[in-house]
Amino acid sequence: MDILKMGAVELSAAIKAGSVTAPEALEAVLTQIKAKESEYNCYVTVDEAGAREQAADIQKKIESGELTGPLAGVPVAVKDNMCTEGLLTTCSSNILNNFVPTFSSEAVLNLKAAGAVIIGKTNMDEFAMGSTTETSFYGPTKNPVNPEHVPGGSSGGSAAAVAADECFAALGSDTGGSIRQPASYCGVVGMKPTYGTVSRYGLIAYGSSLDQIGPLTKNVTDCATVLEVISSHDIKDSTSLDRDDTNFTEALVNDVKGMKIGIPRTYFGEGLDSEVKESVLAAAKVLEAAGAILEEFDLDLVDYAIPAYYTIAAAEASSNLERFDGVKYGYRAKNYEGLHEMYKKSRSEGFGAEVKRRIMLGSFVLSSGYYDAYYLKALKVKALIKKAFDDAFAKYDLILGPAAPTTAPKLGESLADPIKMYLGDIYTISVNLAGLPGISVPCGTDSKGLPIGVQLIGDCYSEKTLIRAAYTYEQNR
């Protein structure tokens, strides 16, 4: 039995049946990490001793009948921007290279309560700012499908770890597509839930009105299961939703008969790679053959999504990253005279180029005289984008399109041209601006063998519709 080829839910069932133990599953993953990590660089921190302790403890609880859930005993990874008590949490930045939190984020606590084994923290773009996982202070992560290419970002370490069998599932965070785009590039399933479904408590903020935690998994069943486990109302997060419909696994039904799916014409125009277009439209045909009703329509305002997103995200980032000043925790410059120089040097030496770029952009759009011209205007565009989606969902159950305009670019290609990197988010950012759920499911490969993902977008609170459509596609492709 090849443990590593199992899905998360399948592995947990095998552990509960006694055909494999939680420590055995963990050792299989740790062996894989030792064999592949020097090439792929998926992790910033691997907590071998802590994970072994957890696995032994969880095994006892499974045997005693205390733990019976569908993730009990499963080794999982966590993106390095979620606080983990007693375990280094760096956001892949030099400024947090020595930060060990005294508490864990709510999503991580929910995983632990379900009996998952936390292996370690995955690499990411610094402070989640980037689309390739190349802005990390700890070096780029490589795509396990082809290590000459990027895994996407900013949750590239999590997506690559799942694709490389270095964990059975992982948590990522999605501010403008940071779960769905790397899922597409690495050939795994990635989901961003409705804003507020998963608590952001303990998630180190980038853009607070856009950030959302979600799962990266090998298949749709695992995705629904992890999402069900991490979703909860949390009084510590003022944006947390109190939902009573988070039993997402009941949506794992192979049936889309009568489901109306809208296909935006603007998503299939200029800038979309022909092989990606072909694969995504072929995926739509699979759903049509299963009984869904497809219809093309116009979704306006796509051209305004990128400038609106980067204005809002940078503004929120400049405010959120103010707290990293070398005083209370994290990196502090060695040589300085006086408080102001300590601030300046600590931040200059601690932050990388992309983070500095976004802080400067954010400070500019929030400054006196430019606030109305840029930030306020971006918020108005955000409201218009939400209205355009509301109008679309009055007619359709979900929207189908690509997750990214191309397959994974080569390492080094995107960093030379930041604008090109920003444009890679064209199909994903509107979902965050409107607070909607979206899922990326593998739907083929290009002529180089690089994965392609189809993205399904739903109205707020319609994760079950997305899961049902994604599961049906997975079963019928």
C-alpha positions in Angstrom: 0.0 0.0 0.0 1.5 3.4 -1.1 0.4 5.6 1.8 1.5 8.8 0.0 -0.9 8.3 -2.9 -3.9 8.2 -0.6 -6.2 11.2 -0.2 -6.6 12.7 3.3 -10.0 11.2 4.0 -9.0 7.9 2.6 -5.9 7.8 4.8 -7.9 8.6 7.9 -10.3 5.8 7.2 -7.3 3.4 6.8 -5.9 4.6 10.1 -9.3 4.0 11.9 -9.6 0.6 10.2 -6.1 -0.3 11.6 -4.4 -1.0 8.2 -2.0 1.9 8.9 -1.1 4.0 11.9 -0.8 7.8 12.3 2.9 7.5 13.1 3.5 5.4 10.0 1.7 7.9 7.8 3.8 10.7 9.3 7.1 8.8 8.8 6.1 8.3 5.1 5.6 12.0 4.7 8.8 12.9 6.6 10.8 10.5 4.4 9.3 12.2 1.3 10.2 15.6 2.7 13.8 14.5 3.3 14.0 13.2 -0.3 12.4 16.1 -2.1 12.7 19.2 0.0 16.2 20.3 -1.1 14.8 20.5 -4.7 11.3 21.9 -4.1 11.7 24.1 -1.0 8.1 23.8 0.1 8.7 24.3 3.8 10.2 27.1 5.9 9.9 25.0 9.1 9.4 21.2 9.5 8.5 20.3 13.1 9.7 16.6 13.1 9.8 16.2 16.9 6.5 18.0 17.5 4.7 16.1 14.7 5.9 12.7 16.0 4.6 13.6 19.5 1.2 14.6 18.0 1.0 11.5 15.8 1.7 9.2 18.8 -0.9 11.0 20.9 -3.5 11.0 18.1 -3.0 7.3 17.5 -3.9 6.5 21.1 -7.0 8.7 20.9 -8.1 7.0 17.7 -7.7 3.6 19.3 -9.6 4.6 22.4 -12.5 6.0 20.2 -12.0 9.5 21.3 -11.1 10.8 17.8 -13.4 9.6 15.0 -13.4 12.5 12.5 -12.5 12.2 8.8 -9.1 14.0 9.3 -7.9 12.1 12.4 -4.2 11.1 12.1 -3.7 12.9 8.8 -0.4 14.9 8.4 -1.2 18.4 7.1 0.8 21.6 6.5 0.1 25.2 7.3 1.0 28.3 5.4 3.7 30.3 7.2 1.4 33.4 7.8 -0.8 31.5 10.3 0.3 31.7 13.9 1.3 28.4 15.5 2.0 28.3 19.3 5.6 27.5 20.0 6.5 27.1 16.3 8.4 29.7 14.2 6.0 31.8 12.0 7.9 34.0 9.6 5.5 35.1 6.7 8.7 34.1 4.7 10.1 37.5 5.7 13.4 38.5 7.3 11.5 40.9 9.6 9.9 37.9 11.4 12.8 35.4 11.1 12.8 34.9 14.9 9.0 35.2 15.7 7.6 32.3 17.7 3.9 33.0 18.6 2.4 32.4 22.0 -1.0 31.3 20.5 -2.3 29.5 17.4 -4.7 30.8 14.8 -8.3 29.5 15.0 -8.1 27.5 11.7 -5.0 25.6 13.1 -6.8 25.0 16.4 -9.8 23.5 14.5 -7.4 21.2 12.5 -5.8 20.1 15.8 -9.2 19.5 17.4 -10.1 17.2 14.5 -7.0 15.1 15.1 -4.8 16.4 12.2 -1.0 16.2 12.6 0.6 19.6 11.9 3.9 18.8 10.1 5.2 22.4 9.7 5.0 25.7 8.0 5.0 26.2 4.2 7.0 28.7 2.1 5.1 31.6 0.6 5.6 35.0 -1.1 6.8 37.4 1.6 3.7 38.6 3.6 1.6 36.9 0.8 2.7 39.6 -1.7 3.4 37.9 -5.0 2.0 35.3 -7.4 5.0 33.0 -7.7 6.5 32.2 -4.3 9.7 33.8 -5.5 9.6 36.9 -3.1 10.2 34.6 -0.1 13.3 35.5 2.1 13.9 31.7 2.2 14.3 31.3 -1.6 11.7 30.3 -4.2 9.6 27.2 -4.0 9.7 25.1 -7.2 6.8 23.4 -9.0 6.9 19.6 -8.4 5.4 19.0 -11.9 8.4 20.7 -13.4 11.0 22.3 -11.1 12.0 24.9 -13.7 8.6 26.5 -13.3 7.0 28.4 -10.4 4.3 26.8 -8.2 2.2 30.0 -8.2 1.6 32.1 -5.2 1.4 33.4 -2.6 0.4 29.9 -1.2 2.9 28.2 -3.5 4.6 26.2 -0.7 1.2 24.7 0.4 0.2 23.8 -3.2 3.6 22.4 -4.0 3.7 20.4 -0.8 0.4 18.7 -1.6 1.4 18.1 -5.2 4.8 16.6 -4.1 3.2 14.3 -1.5 5.0 16.2 1.3 1.6 16.4 3.1 -1.9 15.1 2.5 -3.6 18.6 2.7 -2.5 22.1 3.5 -4.0 25.5 4.5 -3.4 28.5 2.3 -4.7 32.1 2.4 -6.3 33.8 -0.5 -6.2 37.6 -0.9 -6.5 37.9 -4.6 -6.3 34.3 -5.9 -3.4 33.0 -3.7 -5.1 29.6 -3.2 -6.7 29.1 -6.5 -3.9 30.2 -8.8 -1.2 27.9 -7.2 -3.7 25.1 -7.1 -4.1 25.5 -10.9 -0.3 25.7 -11.5 0.4 22.6 -9.4 -2.6 20.4 -10.4 -4.3 20.2 -7.1 -7.7 21.4 -5.7 -7.8 24.8 -4.0 -10.8 26.7 -2.5 -11.4 30.2 -1.2 -14.6 30.2 0.9 -17.0 33.1 1.3 -15.3 36.0 3.2 -15.8 35.4 7.0 -16.5 31.6 6.8 -13.1 30.7 8.2 -11.8 32.8 11.1 -8.9 35.2 10.3 -7.8 35.2 14.0 -4.1 34.4 14.0 -3.7 35.0 10.3 -1.0 37.7 9.8 -2.9 40.3 7.8 -2.1 41.5 4.3 -5.4 43.0 3.1 -7.9 42.5 5.9 -11.0 43.0 3.8 -9.8 40.5 1.2 -7.8 37.8 3.1 -9.5 34.4 3.6 -8.1 31.0 4.7 -8.9 27.9 2.7 -7.8 24.3 1.9 -5.4 22.9 -0.8 -6.0 19.2 -1.3 -5.5 16.3 -3.7 -9.2 16.0 -4.5 -12.6 17.6 -4.0 -13.7 15.2 -1.2 -10.6 16.2 0.9 -11.3 19.9 0.1 -14.9 19.8 1.4 -13.8 17.9 4.5 -11.0 20.3 5.4 -13.2 23.3 4.8 -15.9 21.8 7.0 -13.3 21.3 9.8 -11.8 24.8 9.7 -15.1 26.7 9.3 -16.4 28.1 12.5 -17.8 31.3 14.1 -15.2 33.0 16.1 -15.9 35.9 18.5 -12.2 36.9 18.3 -12.7 37.8 14.7 -15.2 40.7 14.1 -15.6 39.7 10.4 -16.4 36.0 11.3 -19.8 34.7 10.0 -22.1 32.7 12.2 -23.2 30.0 9.6 -25.3 26.9 10.2 -24.7 25.5 6.7 -21.0 24.4 7.0 -21.6 20.7 6.7 -19.9 20.9 3.3 -19.3 17.1 2.8 -23.0 16.5 2.3 -22.6 18.4 -1.1 -20.3 15.6 -2.4 -23.0 14.5 -4.9 -22.5 13.5 -8.5 -25.4 15.5 -9.9 -25.6 18.9 -11.7 -28.8 18.3 -13.6 -30.5 21.6 -14.3 -27.7 23.7 -12.8 -27.2 26.9 -14.7 -23.6 27.8 -15.4 -22.6 31.2 -16.8 -19.5 31.6 -18.9 -18.2 35.2 -19.1 -17.1 36.1 -22.7 -14.6 38.6 -21.2 -12.8 35.7 -19.5 -12.1 34.0 -22.8 -10.8 36.9 -24.9 -7.4 38.5 -25.4 -4.6 37.4 -23.1 -5.8 33.9 -22.4 -3.5 31.1 -23.6 -5.1 28.9 -26.3 -4.4 25.6 -24.5 -5.8 26.9 -21.2 -8.9 28.1 -23.1 -9.4 24.7 -24.7 -9.0 22.8 -21.5 -11.4 25.0 -19.5 -14.1 24.9 -22.2 -13.7 21.1 -22.4 -14.3 21.0 -18.6 -17.5 23.0 -19.2 -18.6 20.4 -21.8 -18.1 17.6 -19.2 -20.6 19.5 -16.9 -23.0 20.1 -19.8 -22.9 16.3 -20.6 -23.7 15.7 -16.9 -26.9 17.8 -17.2 -25.8 21.4 -16.5 -27.1 24.2 -18.7 -24.3 26.4 -20.1 -24.8 30.0 -21.3 -22.4 32.7 -22.3 -22.9 36.2 -20.9 -21.1 39.6 -20.4 -19.5 40.2 -17.1 -18.4 43.9 -17.2 -15.8 45.7 -15.1 -13.1 43.0 -15.4 -10.7 45.6 -16.7 -11.1 47.6 -13.5 -10.6 44.8 -11.1 -6.8 44.7 -11.1 -6.2 48.5 -10.4 -9.0 48.5 -7.8 -7.6 45.4 -6.1 -4.0 46.6 -6.0 -5.1 50.0 -4.7 -7.2 48.5 -1.9 -4.8 45.7 -1.0 -1.7 48.0 -0.9 -3.6 50.5 1.2 -4.5 47.9 3.7 -1.0 46.4 3.6 0.7 49.7 4.4 -1.5 50.0 7.4 -1.2 46.4 8.6 2.6 46.3 8.2 3.1 49.4 10.3 3.4 47.2 13.4 6.6 45.6 12.2 9.0 48.2 13.6 11.7 46.3 15.4 10.4 47.4 18.8 8.1 44.6 20.2 9.1 41.5 18.2 10.9 40.3 15.0 14.0 41.7 13.4 15.8 44.7 14.8 18.7 46.4 13.0 22.1 46.0 14.7 23.6 49.5 14.3 21.5 52.7 14.7 21.4 56.0 16.5 18.1 56.9 18.1 14.5 55.6 17.7 13.8 56.9 14.2 16.9 55.4 12.7 16.1 52.1 14.4 12.6 52.1 12.8 14.0 53.0 9.4 16.9 50.5 9.4 14.9 47.6 10.8 12.2 48.0 8.2 14.6 48.7 5.3 16.7 45.6 6.2 13.7 43.4 7.3 11.3 43.8 4.3 12.0 42.6 0.8 11.6 44.6 -2.5 8.0 43.6 -3.3 6.7 44.3 0.2 8.4 47.7 0.2 6.8 48.4 -3.2 3.3 47.7 -1.9 3.8 49.6 1.3 4.9 52.7 -0.7 2.0 52.4 -3.1 -0.4 52.0 -0.2 1.0 54.9 1.7 0.7 57.0 -1.5 -2.9 56.2 -2.2 -3.9 56.9 1.4 -2.0 60.2 1.6 -3.7 63.6 1.7 -4.8 64.7 -1.7 -4.7 61.2 -3.2 -7.1 59.4 -0.9 -10.2 60.5 -2.9 -8.6 60.1 -6.3 -7.4 56.6 -5.8 -8.5 54.7 -2.6 -12.1 56.0 -2.5 -12.5 55.5 -6.2 -11.2 51.9 -5.8 -13.8 51.2 -3.1 -16.5 52.5 -5.4 -15.3 50.1 -8.2 -15.3 47.3 -5.6 -19.0 48.0 -5.0 -19.7 48.0 -8.7 -17.9 44.7 -9.2 -20.0 43.1 -6.4 -23.2 44.4 -8.1 -22.1 42.9 -11.4 -21.7 39.5 -9.7 -25.1 39.9 -7.9 -26.7 40.5 -11.3 -25.0 37.5 -12.8 -26.1 35.2 -9.8 -29.7 36.3 -10.3 -29.5 34.3 -13.5 -26.8 31.6 -12.9 -26.0 29.1 -10.1 -22.3 29.5 -10.7 -19.8 31.0 -13.1 -17.1 29.0 -14.9 -13.8 30.3 -16.2 -10.0 29.9 -16.1 -8.1 30.2 -12.8 -5.1 31.8 -14.5 -4.4 33.1 -18.0 -1.4 30.8 -18.6 0.2 27.7 -17.1 3.0 28.2 -14.6 5.7 30.5 -15.9 9.4 29.7 -15.6 11.3 30.7 -12.5 12.6 34.3 -12.8 10.2 35.3 -15.7 7.6 37.2 -13.6 9.9 39.0 -11.1 11.5 41.0 -13.9 8.1 42.5 -14.7 5.9 43.1 -11.6 3.0 44.4 -13.8 3.0 41.1 -15.7 2.9 39.3 -12.4 -0.1 41.4 -11.2 -2.0 40.7 -14.5 -1.7 37.0 -13.7 -4.4 37.6 -11.1 -7.0 38.8 -13.6 -9.5 35.9 -13.2 -9.2 35.5 -9.4 -9.2 38.9 -7.8 -12.8 39.9 -8.5 -13.9 37.0 -6.3 -12.0 38.5 -3.3 -13.3 42.1 -4.0 -16.8 40.7 -3.9 -16.2 38.3 -1.0 -17.4 35.3 -3.0 -16.3 31.6 -2.8 -14.3 30.1 -5.6 -12.7 26.7 -6.3 -10.0 25.6 -8.8 -10.0 22.0 -10.0 -7.4 20.4 -12.3 -8.8 20.1 -15.8 -5.9 19.1 -18.0 -2.3 19.9 -19.0 -0.7 21.9 -21.7 1.8 20.6 -24.4 4.6 21.0 -21.8 2.7 18.8 -19.3 2.0 21.7 -17.0 -1.3 21.6 -15.1 -4.4 23.7 -16.0 -7.2 24.5 -13.5 -10.8 25.4 -14.2 -12.3 27.9 -11.7 -15.9 27.8 -10.5 -17.2 30.9 -8.8 -20.4 31.0 -6.6 -22.5 33.5 -4.9 -22.0 34.2 -1.2 -22.7 31.2 1.0 -22.9 28.8 -2.1 -19.9 26.6 -1.3 -22.1 23.6 -1.5 -23.1 24.4 -5.1 -19.4 24.8 -6.0 -18.5 21.5 -4.3 -21.3 19.6 -6.0 -20.2 20.9 -9.4 -16.5 20.3 -8.7 -17.2 16.8 -7.5 -19.4 16.0 -10.4 -16.7 17.3 -12.8 -14.0 15.2 -11.0 -16.2 12.0 -11.2 -17.0 12.5 -14.9 -13.9 13.9 -16.5 
